[in-house]
Amino acid sequence: MLHEILLALVGCTGDLIIDEREHHKSLGIPLYPDAPISDQCCFKLASDISFIDRSERDLIERLIALGFYYRELDRFTTKSRNLSWIRSGDVSPSNRASELSNRKTEKPSIYRRAFANGLVEVLSVYRSVVLQIEQKLLSETMPILATVIQGLNKFFVVLPPLYELVLEIERDDLRGGKLLNLLHKRFHCGVPELQACIQRLLWHGHQVLYNQLASWMVYGTLQDHHGEFFIRRQEDQNMEYGSSIPDTSEKLARLSADDTSLMDWHLGFHIFLDMLPENIHMHAAESILFAGKAIKILRNPSPGFKFQDALCKQQTGKGSQNVHESAAHHRFHKKPISGRIIGEELLPQSEADKIEIMLQDLKESLDFHKRSFECSVDSIRAIAASHLWQLVVVRADLNGHLKALKDYFLLAKGDFFQCFLEESQQLMRLPPHQSTAEIDIIVPFQMAAIKTISQEDKYFSRVSLRMPSFGITVKSSQVDLSKTKTNAGGSSETSLDGWDGIALEYSVDWPLQLFFTKEVLSKYRTIFQYLLRLKRTQLELEKSWASVMHQDHADFARHHNDRMNHSTSQPRRQHFRPMWHVREHMAFLIRNLQFYIQVDVVESQWDFLQSHIQNSNDFTELVTFHQEYLSALISQSFLDIGSVSRILGSIMTLCLQFCWTIENQESSQNTCELERITEMTVHSRNVSFSWFLTILPCFSRLYLVLVKSPFGRLCEV
C-alpha cells in the first residue's frame, strides 16, 4: 500500500489509487501531454478497498493530492519546454505542414519556458524528497504512513498554490510581462516556503527579460519573436489590432526608402503597456526605449554618412592643399567602407562592454531591486544620449544647420531677403499663376542669391523655394475694403495675398533627420511665412514713401516754374497730408513690430539656445531645448493666438492695400479709394482700439508696440 502511495506521489496511478478521468473513460489510456490541465483533483482511492476506514481514506486522499498536483505541473512543464516548434531547414514543407496540422496550434512563449524551468527545479526537489522517504521506509522494520506525511508536510503549502498559478496562466493565456506581473502579485503571500519558490520562478522570468534588454540596449536588436517584450515594432501593434492604418504605412514606406534607421527612430518602436511589468516605471520604460533606438542608430549608420565621414577624415589628414584632389578621386573611386568600423567609432566597444556589465550585474542578482534597476537604466540612457549627441552635434554640425535655419527661415540674412523682395516686388503685385508661380518666384530668388550669398555658404544649397498652396488668388489692390466685414471681435474676412504661400524647404541628411523632424521644419516654415510677410509690408511702406516724395518733389518743381498754377500746389499737398500721416503711423507700427520680433524674440531666444547647447551633452535635452526655442518663437510672435495673429494679418493686409493704392493716386478711382481707406481707419477707432485694450494687456510686449504707435488707434481690424 505504501509503495502504491509513493508511486502516486510522483504521478503514477494504478489499481489502488486511480485517476478518475481515466477510470470514467474505461480505456486505460494515459493522458496526452497536450491535454488540458484538470481544474480539480482526480486522484482517488479505489472504491472497492474495504480494509481502510474512513479517517485513513481521507488522510491518504489528502496525501495523494500532492501527486495529482505534481503530475499536472509536470505536464505543464513538459508542454511549455517543448521545442518541437523549432525545425531545421532540411524538413520538407509537406512534412512540416502535416506536423502542424496534427498538433494543436499554440503560440510559443519563452517566458513560459523560463517559468517551466523554475517549476522543474521545484519538482526535482519534491521528487528527491519522495525518494528519501522511500529509502527511509525501506530501512524501517515497521514503516508507517506518518513518515510519509511528515516528510512531505512542507509541500502542502507549496504545490497547491503553484497548481492554481498554472491554472490561471493556462486559463488567461498569460505570457511576457503579464506573467511576471502575476508572479510578482503572488509573491506577497506571507508563506516563506512559497515565497522562496515564487522568488525562484521570478528569477527565471527576469533572466529572459534581462536577455531581451541586453539585446536591445547593447546591440540595438529587438529579440522578441513571440510578442512578449514591452518594446514592440509599430507594425506589430497594427497587425494585432487588425488595423492597416494606411497613412502610417505610407509614412513608413517613404521613410524606409530614404533610410531604415529613420523609420525605426520616428515610427518604428513603441511601448506596449500590456506587457510592461508593474515593477518597471513608465519613465524607466521610456529610457529603455530611447536607449535601444539610440544604440540602433549608432550601430547602423547611414551608408551615405559612412562615406562622408571617411572622406572628411581623409581630407583633414591630407591638408587643405589636397582637398579637391581627394574629392575628385573619391567621386569616381568610392571604395566600400566597413559599416562595422564606423559603428564601433560611433559607439566604442568599451562603452558597449560597460552597458553589458551593468545588465549582467542586474541579471546575477537573486532579487529584482527596483532602485538598482532604474539607476542602471538611467546610466545606460545617459551613455546612449551622450554618444548620440556627439554624432548629431559634433559630427553632423548641428549648430551650423541651426545657424542656417536662423539665417534663412528667421530672416537673419536681412540683405538677402531685402534684395529678394526688391527683385520680386513687381511680380508680387500681380496675382500668382497656378502653373508658373513657383518658377516665376525662383528667378528673383536666384538673382538675390547671386548678389548677396557668398560661395563659402555651404548651407544655402540646402534651401529651396516652394509655392505649396494657393488660397483665393486676389490682387490686393482690387480688394474693396468698404465691403469687408468687421465685427466686435476684430476679425476680418479679407482674403490673403496669394504670395503669402511662399515657403522654404530645407534638405537635411542623416542623422539630422533625428533632430529636424517634419514637424520641426513645419514650425520653421510657419515662422518664415509670417516674417517674410512682415518684411514685405515694411519694404512696401518704404517704397511708397519714396514714390510719394518723388512725386511731391516733381509736382513742386513743376508748379514752381509755373507761377500761375502755383496756387493749386498747396491745396493738393494739404489734400494728401492725412494720407501721409496714416502711412507714417503704419510704418512706425510695422518697424516696431519687426524690431521686436527680430531682436527681442529671435536674437534673445537664439542666445538662450546657444547657451543650452554649450552646457549640454545629452541628445534628449538638446531636443527639449530646441522645442522650447521654437515654442518661444511662436508664442512670443503671437502666432499661437488666433485673435492676435488675425489682427496683425489684417494690419499687414491694410498696409499693403494702402501702399499699392497711394502709388496709383493719379487716377480718380484710386484717389477715392485712398480717401476711403483713410476715412475708414479714422471711423473704426472706437471699436478697434477698445477691443485692443480688452485683450492686449495680457501680452505686454505687443501692447507696448501697438500703443506707442498712433496707427494702433486708427487701424482697421
GUTORDO-805209 format. One line per field, with one value per residue (C-alpha): x, y, z; residue in three letters. Coordinates in nm, 3 decimals. Example, Ala and Ser with C-alpha at 12.3 -4.5 7.8 and 13.67 -1.06 7.14 Angstrom:
BEGIN
u: c(1.230|1.367)
v: c(-0.450|-0.106)
w: c(0.780|0.714)
residu: c(ala|ser)
// end
This chain:
BEGIN
u: c(0.000|0.280|0.455|0.131|0.115|0.477|0.415|0.101|0.303|0.510|0.204|0.177|-0.165|-0.256|-0.525|-0.544|-0.501|-0.676|-0.723|-1.097|-1.068|-0.907|-1.136|-1.450|-1.333|-1.271|-0.995|-0.685|-0.508|-0.281|-0.345|-0.179|0.089|-0.107|-0.435|-0.577|-0.490|-0.766|-0.926|-0.993|-0.808|-0.891|-0.658|-0.876|-0.855|-1.037|-1.389|-1.364|-1.094|-1.255|-0.965|-0.920|-1.153|-1.296|-1.036|-0.743|-0.906|-0.937|-0.576|-0.446|-0.655|-0.522|-0.169|-0.207|-0.346|0.021|0.081|-0.201|-0.051|0.291|0.160|-0.027|0.270|0.498|0.267|0.268|0.647|0.677|0.441|0.597|0.953|0.864|1.084|0.917|0.811|1.176|1.253|1.573|1.593|1.608|1.250|1.028|0.733|0.483|0.606|0.608|0.251|0.132|0.301|0.145|-0.199|-0.175|-0.067|-0.268|-0.160|-0.034|0.177|0.519|0.641|0.996|0.866|0.653|0.954|1.159|0.874|0.862|1.236|1.180|0.898|1.127|1.366|1.084|0.955|1.305|1.329|0.990|1.099|1.419|1.219|0.989|1.296|1.440|1.110|1.111|1.464|1.366|1.060|1.269|1.514|1.246|1.114|0.767|0.703|0.408|0.209|0.306|0.662|0.538|0.315|0.588|0.840|0.607|0.449|0.609|0.479|0.118|0.172|0.374|0.225|-0.145|-0.070|0.165|-0.108|-0.357|-0.095|-0.055|-0.433|-0.459|-0.172|-0.339|-0.686|-0.585|-0.304|-0.054|0.289|0.562|0.511|0.167|0.322|0.581|0.307|0.115|0.424|0.504|0.149|0.157|0.498|0.340|0.169|0.321|0.430|0.811|0.833|0.601|0.777|1.110|0.963|0.797|1.112|1.300|1.033|1.061|1.438|1.396|1.149|1.380|1.663|1.461|1.381|1.747|1.847|1.598|1.717|2.079|1.996|1.803|2.031|2.370|2.317|2.001|1.830|1.476|1.472|1.102|0.973|0.656|0.545|0.625|0.861|0.721|0.911|0.743|0.756|0.472|0.358|0.325|0.067|-0.121|-0.137|-0.252|-0.546|-0.627|-0.588|-0.390|-0.356|-0.267|-0.132|0.122|0.215|0.276|0.493|0.692|0.738|0.861|1.100|1.234|1.308|1.544|1.683|1.553|1.708|1.487|1.178|1.289|1.360|1.042|0.775|0.937|0.906|0.669|0.598|0.332|0.173|0.003|0.344|0.512|0.596|0.442|0.776|0.921|0.815|0.700|0.995|1.235|1.050|1.082|1.453|1.490|1.305|1.524|1.848|1.771|1.678|1.992|2.215|2.047|2.125|2.486|2.550|2.378|2.479|2.356|2.575|2.596|2.713|2.980|3.132|3.107|3.261|3.551|3.602|3.605|3.868|4.085|4.062|4.152|4.452|4.589|4.552|4.381|4.603|4.483|4.115|3.997|4.214|4.079|3.721|3.772|3.937|3.655|3.390|3.492|3.658|3.434|3.579|3.344|3.362|3.306|2.985|3.110|3.416|3.207|2.960|3.241|3.364|3.020|2.980|3.318|3.336|3.437|3.105|2.912|3.100|3.013|2.642|2.664|2.838|2.565|2.296|2.496|2.516|2.139|2.098|2.312|2.116|1.876|1.614|1.479|1.590|1.385|1.620|1.929|1.744|1.637|1.986|2.140|1.880|1.943|2.318|2.273|2.041|2.296|2.568|2.346|2.229|2.585|2.713|2.406|2.473|2.831|2.703|2.442|2.606|2.975|2.996|2.683|2.748|2.411|2.496|2.585|2.247|2.069|2.250|2.145|1.781|1.807|1.961|1.701|1.387|1.410|1.536|1.866|2.026|1.846|2.046|1.946|1.574|1.589|1.735|1.487|1.185|1.316|1.373|1.027|0.834|0.673|0.599|0.429|0.197|0.033|-0.169|0.033|-0.044|-0.127|0.102|0.403|0.408|0.691|0.907|0.838|0.939|1.253|1.408|1.432|1.529|1.830|1.917|1.922|2.142|2.393|2.414|2.432|2.523|2.894|3.031|3.155|2.799|2.773|2.421|2.241|2.238|2.005|1.747|1.480|1.177|0.831|0.474|0.298|-0.058|-0.281|-0.569|-0.822|-0.583|-0.694|-0.497|-0.472|-0.519|-0.859|-0.997|-1.287|-1.225|-1.563|-1.720|-1.507|-1.698|-1.575|-1.734|-1.677|-1.427|-1.199|-1.193|-1.188|-1.287|-1.039|-0.866|-0.491|-0.247|-0.167|0.206|0.175|0.201|0.574|0.763|1.117|1.231|1.549|1.722|1.878|2.085|2.126|2.147|1.999|1.654|1.655|1.659|1.492|1.170|0.891|0.703|1.006|1.060|0.689|0.716|1.013|0.811|0.522|0.752|0.923|0.596|0.496|0.831|0.854|0.509|0.612|0.935|0.746|0.500|0.784|0.951|0.628|0.577|0.930|0.889|0.558|0.718|0.996|0.742|0.527|0.825|0.948|0.605|0.578|0.916|0.829|0.498|0.670|0.933|0.671|0.447|0.744|0.825|0.462|0.370|0.018|-0.055|0.136|-0.183|-0.302|0.007|-0.060|-0.422|-0.301|-0.039|-0.295|-0.531|-0.280|-0.133|-0.371|-0.278|0.094|0.026|-0.153|0.146|0.382|0.180|0.169|0.545|0.602|0.394|0.546|0.902|0.844|0.680|0.959|1.229|1.057|1.037|1.387|1.568|1.360|1.236|1.464|1.803|1.732|1.593|1.887|2.128|1.939|1.955|2.328|2.397|2.199|2.386|2.721|2.627|2.459|2.592|2.262|2.068|1.725|1.799|1.903|1.577|1.385|1.577|1.512|1.141|1.128|1.314|1.058|0.766|0.903|0.943|0.586|0.428|0.621|0.542|0.174|0.132|-0.035|-0.305|-0.560|-0.724|-0.396|-0.244|-0.559|-0.536|-0.173|-0.255|-0.533|-0.297|-0.041|-0.313|-0.434|-0.081|-0.018|-0.352|-0.268|0.077|-0.044|-0.321|-0.112|0.135|-0.153|-0.319|-0.332|-0.645|-0.971|-1.080|-0.765|-0.785|-1.136|-1.029|-0.736|-0.967|-1.200|-0.912|-0.812|-1.171|-1.235|-0.925|-1.039|-1.400|-1.301|-1.104|-1.367|-1.443|-1.089|-0.892|-1.141|-1.116|-0.737|-0.740|-0.950|-0.721|-0.373|-0.275|-0.214|0.051|0.259|0.525|0.283|0.071|0.365|0.444|0.086|0.000|0.318|0.200|-0.079|-0.177|-0.273|-0.568|-0.656|-0.602|-0.877|-0.913)
v: c(0.000|0.242|0.168|0.246|0.577|0.661|0.591|0.804|1.087|1.105|1.091|0.715|0.569|0.201|-0.031|0.103|0.473|0.568|0.869|0.930|1.075|0.757|0.538|0.702|0.653|0.286|0.289|0.275|0.509|0.768|1.135|1.303|1.559|1.840|1.754|2.044|2.063|1.937|2.203|1.966|1.682|1.346|1.114|0.891|0.563|0.283|0.249|-0.130|-0.110|-0.231|-0.270|0.111|0.304|0.648|0.854|0.675|0.717|1.093|1.114|0.914|1.111|1.436|1.297|1.168|1.506|1.612|1.350|1.499|1.848|1.710|1.537|1.841|2.069|1.819|1.804|2.184|2.198|1.931|2.119|2.461|2.335|2.154|2.281|2.086|2.417|2.466|2.286|2.263|2.387|2.041|1.948|1.941|2.182|1.898|1.717|2.038|2.118|1.773|1.806|2.142|2.016|1.717|1.910|2.173|2.520|2.716|3.028|2.957|3.162|3.197|3.341|3.031|2.819|3.008|2.970|2.597|2.572|2.714|2.468|2.184|2.286|2.282|1.946|1.796|1.888|1.725|1.407|1.387|1.415|1.134|0.922|0.992|0.890|0.565|0.483|0.564|0.338|0.054|0.087|0.073|-0.252|-0.107|0.157|0.380|0.640|0.918|0.903|0.994|1.273|1.418|1.419|1.593|1.832|2.150|2.072|2.107|2.486|2.491|2.261|2.364|2.740|2.656|2.442|2.731|2.961|2.732|2.708|3.088|3.106|2.848|2.997|3.358|3.265|3.477|3.538|3.803|4.096|3.972|3.650|3.847|4.066|3.760|3.611|3.942|3.958|3.601|3.658|3.865|3.573|3.559|3.193|3.170|2.836|2.955|3.293|3.116|2.912|3.207|3.413|3.146|3.147|3.525|3.495|3.266|3.508|3.803|3.619|3.628|3.995|4.084|3.892|4.093|4.415|4.327|4.256|4.584|4.815|4.671|4.578|4.768|4.443|4.351|3.981|3.916|3.653|3.587|3.940|3.920|4.217|4.557|4.720|4.643|4.743|4.965|4.725|4.450|4.658|4.733|4.363|4.271|4.508|4.426|4.781|4.864|5.239|5.331|5.675|5.527|5.257|5.516|5.718|5.410|5.324|5.673|5.679|5.332|5.434|5.702|5.525|5.239|5.389|5.697|5.478|5.294|5.616|5.806|5.540|5.201|5.118|5.190|5.080|4.810|4.874|4.534|4.365|4.623|4.469|4.657|4.697|4.888|5.252|5.426|5.665|5.369|5.208|5.529|5.542|5.181|5.263|5.565|5.385|5.096|5.325|5.532|5.224|5.101|5.433|5.432|5.073|5.110|5.445|5.551|5.438|5.795|5.916|5.645|5.767|6.136|6.079|5.878|6.133|6.420|6.246|6.172|6.529|6.661|6.433|6.536|6.906|7.186|7.162|6.815|6.857|6.898|6.613|6.382|6.478|6.419|6.084|5.963|6.085|5.817|5.560|5.505|5.215|5.023|5.135|4.890|4.974|4.778|5.004|5.320|5.177|5.099|5.457|5.598|5.359|5.243|4.881|4.988|5.171|4.869|4.649|4.890|4.863|4.484|4.467|4.677|4.447|4.139|4.263|4.301|3.958|3.786|3.937|3.693|3.963|4.239|4.565|4.844|5.123|4.948|4.867|5.229|5.362|5.123|5.214|5.586|5.530|5.334|5.600|5.870|5.680|5.641|6.003|6.130|5.940|6.036|6.399|6.355|6.218|6.486|6.795|6.739|6.508|6.631|7.001|7.068|7.423|7.516|7.394|7.576|7.894|7.833|7.792|8.115|8.294|8.185|8.085|8.358|8.620|8.681|8.737|9.066|9.175|8.861|8.899|9.274|9.203|8.920|9.135|9.421|9.186|9.033|9.348|9.399|9.026|9.012|9.298|9.066|8.761|8.436|8.191|7.840|7.674|7.909|8.082|7.873|7.910|8.284|8.345|8.130|8.373|8.672|8.427|8.312|8.667|8.770|8.472|8.567|8.922|8.853|8.488|8.405|8.080|7.995|7.950|7.572|7.566|7.775|7.479|7.304|7.585|7.579|7.796|7.646|7.758|7.466|7.600|7.878|8.045|8.255|8.447|8.806|9.109|9.302|9.640|9.526|9.435|9.661|9.741|9.902|9.558|9.383|9.262|9.375|9.258|9.347|9.063|9.230|8.957|9.038|8.831|8.993|8.727|8.687|8.761|8.453|8.518|8.461|8.092|8.122|7.869|7.749|7.387|7.273|6.949|6.759|6.443|6.156|6.181|6.531|6.393|6.263|6.624|6.818|6.624|6.719|6.882|7.095|7.212|7.286|7.524|7.694|7.741|7.894|8.147|8.221|8.298|8.535|8.716|8.740|8.894|9.145|9.226|9.265|9.505|9.715|9.732|9.836|10.115|10.243|10.224|10.404|10.687|10.718|10.718|10.981|11.205|11.173|11.267|11.556|11.697|11.667|11.847|12.116|12.174|12.182|12.425|12.634|12.701|12.771|13.067|13.071|12.721|12.761|12.824|12.469|12.303|12.387|12.257|11.932|11.881|11.963|11.709|11.425|11.523|11.297|11.005|11.069|11.071|10.737|10.594|10.727|10.559|10.236|10.238|10.316|10.018|9.772|9.883|9.842|9.504|9.380|9.512|9.347|9.007|9.010|9.149|9.082|8.742|8.580|8.704|8.662|8.311|8.223|8.328|8.108|7.813|7.858|7.864|7.543|7.374|7.464|7.337|7.013|6.682|6.494|6.448|6.440|6.759|6.920|6.819|6.962|7.290|7.324|7.255|7.523|7.757|7.707|7.732|8.060|8.199|8.108|8.223|8.550|8.628|8.565|8.303|8.068|8.323|8.323|8.654|8.847|8.686|8.770|9.131|9.156|8.988|9.238|9.523|9.400|9.348|9.701|9.840|9.663|9.781|10.137|10.127|9.993|10.249|10.551|10.485|10.496|10.803|10.987|10.806|10.931|10.580|10.515|10.861|10.789|10.451|10.608|10.860|10.578|10.385|10.690|10.762|10.401|10.389|10.702|10.590|10.241|10.388|10.343|9.976|9.870|10.035|9.945|9.581|9.608|9.737|9.443|9.165|9.306|9.399|9.026|9.047|9.334|9.343|9.367|9.606|9.845|9.819|9.896|10.162|10.356|10.374|10.620|10.375|10.135|10.363|10.402|10.063|9.854|9.521)
w: c(0.000|0.087|-0.243|-0.429|-0.241|-0.324|-0.692|-0.683|-0.526|-0.845|-1.072|-1.140|-1.064|-1.051|-0.917|-0.562|-0.645|-0.965|-1.189|-1.216|-1.566|-1.699|-1.492|-1.630|-1.985|-1.911|-2.168|-1.956|-2.198|-2.033|-2.091|-2.386|-2.296|-2.460|-2.286|-2.083|-1.716|-1.491|-1.277|-0.984|-0.816|-0.973|-0.775|-0.556|-0.369|-0.544|-0.410|-0.366|-0.099|0.224|0.467|0.514|0.737|0.663|0.852|0.687|0.344|0.397|0.510|0.213|-0.040|0.107|0.066|-0.290|-0.394|-0.393|-0.661|-0.870|-0.836|-0.925|-1.236|-1.364|-1.300|-1.471|-1.774|-1.788|-1.778|-2.047|-2.275|-2.208|-2.259|-2.579|-2.860|-3.138|-3.298|-3.387|-3.711|-3.907|-4.263|-4.420|-4.326|-4.633|-4.640|-4.681|-4.368|-4.171|-4.278|-4.173|-3.835|-3.776|-3.871|-3.637|-3.326|-3.152|-3.259|-2.960|-2.964|-2.807|-2.512|-2.387|-2.060|-2.003|-2.083|-1.823|-1.574|-1.653|-1.591|-1.246|-1.184|-1.287|-1.011|-0.755|-0.877|-0.872|-0.504|-0.448|-0.626|-0.425|-0.102|-0.216|-0.292|0.051|0.210|0.014|0.131|0.486|0.468|0.329|0.615|0.883|1.024|1.077|0.807|0.884|0.686|0.930|0.798|0.450|0.577|0.796|0.511|0.266|0.511|0.364|0.014|0.128|0.125|-0.198|-0.463|-0.437|-0.488|-0.774|-0.930|-0.901|-1.051|-1.351|-1.390|-1.408|-1.658|-1.881|-1.847|-1.923|-2.164|-1.970|-2.113|-2.111|-1.876|-1.776|-1.644|-1.447|-1.301|-1.182|-1.020|-0.853|-0.718|-0.583|-0.425|-0.148|0.026|0.375|0.342|0.348|0.164|-0.113|-0.134|-0.187|-0.474|-0.644|-0.599|-0.791|-1.062|-1.087|-1.118|-1.419|-1.578|-1.517|-1.690|-2.011|-1.953|-1.897|-2.209|-2.413|-2.250|-2.330|-2.693|-2.718|-2.517|-2.615|-2.981|-3.076|-3.175|-3.075|-2.985|-2.943|-3.182|-2.984|-2.889|-2.518|-2.472|-2.374|-2.664|-2.995|-3.355|-3.471|-3.741|-3.479|-3.295|-3.616|-3.701|-3.351|-3.358|-3.717|-3.844|-4.152|-4.085|-4.444|-4.356|-4.116|-4.365|-4.635|-4.400|-4.308|-4.674|-4.755|-4.463|-4.531|-4.888|-4.757|-4.455|-4.243|-3.932|-3.961|-3.981|-3.669|-3.482|-3.559|-3.611|-3.568|-3.198|-2.911|-2.554|-2.531|-2.193|-2.169|-2.149|-1.926|-1.586|-1.295|-1.117|-1.415|-1.401|-1.717|-1.701|-1.696|-1.988|-2.192|-2.111|-2.226|-2.549|-2.617|-2.531|-2.764|-3.052|-2.996|-2.988|-3.307|-3.475|-3.354|-3.462|-3.802|-3.952|-4.293|-4.586|-4.711|-4.372|-4.359|-4.686|-4.599|-4.259|-4.402|-4.681|-4.432|-4.220|-4.521|-4.643|-4.299|-4.282|-4.621|-4.555|-4.737|-5.045|-5.138|-5.056|-5.416|-5.539|-5.271|-5.350|-5.720|-5.653|-5.432|-5.671|-5.917|-5.688|-5.390|-5.201|-4.976|-4.617|-4.337|-4.154|-3.856|-3.823|-3.844|-3.592|-3.349|-3.383|-3.303|-3.008|-2.875|-2.770|-2.420|-2.381|-2.507|-2.260|-1.981|-2.066|-2.081|-1.743|-1.579|-1.717|-1.619|-1.260|-1.253|-1.408|-1.144|-0.856|-0.689|-0.636|-0.855|-0.693|-0.845|-0.740|-0.877|-1.199|-1.254|-1.175|-1.427|-1.691|-1.636|-1.669|-1.993|-2.128|-2.042|-2.231|-2.538|-2.527|-2.492|-2.796|-2.997|-2.902|-3.021|-3.353|-3.419|-3.270|-3.346|-3.646|-3.825|-3.743|-3.583|-3.481|-3.838|-3.959|-3.678|-3.783|-4.145|-4.040|-3.844|-4.142|-4.396|-4.208|-3.942|-4.191|-4.009|-4.354|-4.399|-4.703|-4.894|-4.827|-4.887|-5.230|-5.294|-5.213|-5.426|-5.718|-5.683|-5.592|-5.931|-5.964|-5.625|-5.714|-5.965|-5.866|-5.885|-6.164|-6.054|-6.309|-6.318|-5.979|-5.836|-6.145|-6.158|-5.796|-5.818|-6.068|-5.827|-5.551|-5.753|-5.852|-5.486|-5.405|-5.676|-5.543|-5.168|-5.093|-5.097|-5.229|-4.880|-4.758|-4.782|-4.637|-4.899|-5.140|-4.896|-4.915|-5.184|-5.251|-5.288|-5.350|-5.179|-5.187|-5.309|-5.142|-5.332|-5.554|-5.539|-5.649|-5.327|-5.496|-5.615|-5.271|-5.180|-4.815|-4.783|-4.821|-4.560|-4.263|-3.927|-3.604|-3.244|-3.215|-3.462|-3.729|-4.098|-4.399|-4.639|-4.847|-4.805|-5.083|-5.291|-5.250|-4.876|-4.956|-5.035|-4.825|-4.781|-4.779|-4.608|-4.704|-4.413|-4.427|-4.187|-3.887|-3.871|-3.953|-3.596|-3.482|-3.764|-3.797|-4.036|-3.751|-3.660|-4.019|-4.047|-3.749|-3.913|-4.233|-4.042|-3.876|-4.208|-4.388|-4.109|-4.101|-4.480|-4.494|-4.227|-4.414|-4.738|-4.573|-4.434|-4.775|-4.946|-4.692|-4.751|-5.128|-5.113|-4.914|-5.170|-5.452|-5.281|-5.209|-5.565|-5.697|-5.450|-5.546|-5.913|-5.857|-5.654|-5.923|-6.197|-6.010|-5.901|-6.266|-6.341|-6.117|-6.247|-6.124|-5.802|-5.613|-5.688|-5.538|-5.178|-5.172|-5.335|-5.063|-4.797|-4.953|-4.926|-4.588|-4.382|-4.601|-4.541|-4.168|-4.198|-4.388|-4.122|-3.846|-4.041|-4.093|-3.724|-3.618|-3.867|-3.787|-3.413|-3.457|-3.682|-3.448|-3.152|-3.325|-3.473|-3.167|-2.857|-2.973|-3.231|-3.111|-2.741|-2.784|-3.008|-2.732|-2.485|-2.722|-2.779|-2.407|-2.362|-2.647|-2.496|-2.150|-2.258|-2.381|-2.384|-2.707|-2.544|-2.351|-2.677|-2.844|-2.548|-2.560|-2.933|-2.889|-2.619|-2.854|-3.132|-2.890|-2.756|-3.109|-3.197|-2.872|-2.840|-3.203|-3.117|-3.388|-3.141|-3.050|-3.329|-3.243|-3.224|-3.534|-3.731|-3.617|-3.722|-4.052|-4.115|-4.034|-4.286|-4.548|-4.493|-4.516|-4.848|-4.980|-4.879|-5.040|-5.373|-5.381|-5.284|-5.565|-5.817|-5.670|-6.003|-6.114|-5.966|-5.872|-5.668|-5.513|-5.391|-5.264|-5.080|-4.915|-4.819|-4.655|-4.454|-4.354|-4.253|-4.033|-3.851|-3.806|-3.687|-3.399|-3.130|-3.196|-3.283|-3.007|-2.734|-2.838|-2.838|-2.483|-2.362|-2.484|-2.527|-2.168|-2.121|-2.392|-2.261|-2.533|-2.825|-2.621|-2.588|-2.958|-3.063|-2.807|-2.885|-3.245|-3.333|-3.603|-3.326|-3.264|-3.628|-3.793|-3.947|-3.762)
residu: c(met|leu|his|glu|ile|leu|leu|ala|leu|val|gly|cys|thr|gly|asp|leu|ile|ile|asp|glu|arg|glu|his|his|lys|ser|leu|gly|ile|pro|leu|tyr|pro|asp|ala|pro|ile|ser|asp|gln|cys|cys|phe|lys|leu|ala|ser|asp|ile|ser|phe|ile|asp|arg|ser|glu|arg|asp|leu|ile|glu|arg|leu|ile|ala|leu|gly|phe|tyr|tyr|arg|glu|leu|asp|arg|phe|thr|thr|lys|ser|arg|asn|leu|ser|trp|ile|arg|ser|gly|asp|val|ser|pro|ser|asn|arg|ala|ser|glu|leu|ser|asn|arg|lys|thr|glu|lys|pro|ser|ile|tyr|arg|arg|ala|phe|ala|asn|gly|leu|val|glu|val|leu|ser|val|tyr|arg|ser|val|val|leu|gln|ile|glu|gln|lys|leu|leu|ser|glu|thr|met|pro|ile|leu|ala|thr|val|ile|gln|gly|leu|asn|lys|phe|phe|val|val|leu|pro|pro|leu|tyr|glu|leu|val|leu|glu|ile|glu|arg|asp|asp|leu|arg|gly|gly|lys|leu|leu|asn|leu|leu|his|lys|arg|phe|his|cys|gly|val|pro|glu|leu|gln|ala|cys|ile|gln|arg|leu|leu|trp|his|gly|his|gln|val|leu|tyr|asn|gln|leu|ala|ser|trp|met|val|tyr|gly|thr|leu|gln|asp|his|his|gly|glu|phe|phe|ile|arg|arg|gln|glu|asp|gln|asn|met|glu|tyr|gly|ser|ser|ile|pro|asp|thr|ser|glu|lys|leu|ala|arg|leu|ser|ala|asp|asp|thr|ser|leu|met|asp|trp|his|leu|gly|phe|his|ile|phe|leu|asp|met|leu|pro|glu|asn|ile|his|met|his|ala|ala|glu|ser|ile|leu|phe|ala|gly|lys|ala|ile|lys|ile|leu|arg|asn|pro|ser|pro|gly|phe|lys|phe|gln|asp|ala|leu|cys|lys|gln|gln|thr|gly|lys|gly|ser|gln|asn|val|his|glu|ser|ala|ala|his|his|arg|phe|his|lys|lys|pro|ile|ser|gly|arg|ile|ile|gly|glu|glu|leu|leu|pro|gln|ser|glu|ala|asp|lys|ile|glu|ile|met|leu|gln|asp|leu|lys|glu|ser|leu|asp|phe|his|lys|arg|ser|phe|glu|cys|ser|val|asp|ser|ile|arg|ala|ile|ala|ala|ser|his|leu|trp|gln|leu|val|val|val|arg|ala|asp|leu|asn|gly|his|leu|lys|ala|leu|lys|asp|tyr|phe|leu|leu|ala|lys|gly|asp|phe|phe|gln|cys|phe|leu|glu|glu|ser|gln|gln|leu|met|arg|leu|pro|pro|his|gln|ser|thr|ala|glu|ile|asp|ile|ile|val|pro|phe|gln|met|ala|ala|ile|lys|thr|ile|ser|gln|glu|asp|lys|tyr|phe|ser|arg|val|ser|leu|arg|met|pro|ser|phe|gly|ile|thr|val|lys|ser|ser|gln|val|asp|leu|ser|lys|thr|lys|thr|asn|ala|gly|gly|ser|ser|glu|thr|ser|leu|asp|gly|trp|asp|gly|ile|ala|leu|glu|tyr|ser|val|asp|trp|pro|leu|gln|leu|phe|phe|thr|lys|glu|val|leu|ser|lys|tyr|arg|thr|ile|phe|gln|tyr|leu|leu|arg|leu|lys|arg|thr|gln|leu|glu|leu|glu|lys|ser|trp|ala|ser|val|met|his|gln|asp|his|ala|asp|phe|ala|arg|his|his|asn|asp|arg|met|asn|his|ser|thr|ser|gln|pro|arg|arg|gln|his|phe|arg|pro|met|trp|his|val|arg|glu|his|met|ala|phe|leu|ile|arg|asn|leu|gln|phe|tyr|ile|gln|val|asp|val|val|glu|ser|gln|trp|asp|phe|leu|gln|ser|his|ile|gln|asn|ser|asn|asp|phe|thr|glu|leu|val|thr|phe|his|gln|glu|tyr|leu|ser|ala|leu|ile|ser|gln|ser|phe|leu|asp|ile|gly|ser|val|ser|arg|ile|leu|gly|ser|ile|met|thr|leu|cys|leu|gln|phe|cys|trp|thr|ile|glu|asn|gln|glu|ser|ser|gln|asn|thr|cys|glu|leu|glu|arg|ile|thr|glu|met|thr|val|his|ser|arg|asn|val|ser|phe|ser|trp|phe|leu|thr|ile|leu|pro|cys|phe|ser|arg|leu|tyr|leu|val|leu|val|lys|ser|pro|phe|gly|arg|leu|cys|glu|val)
// end
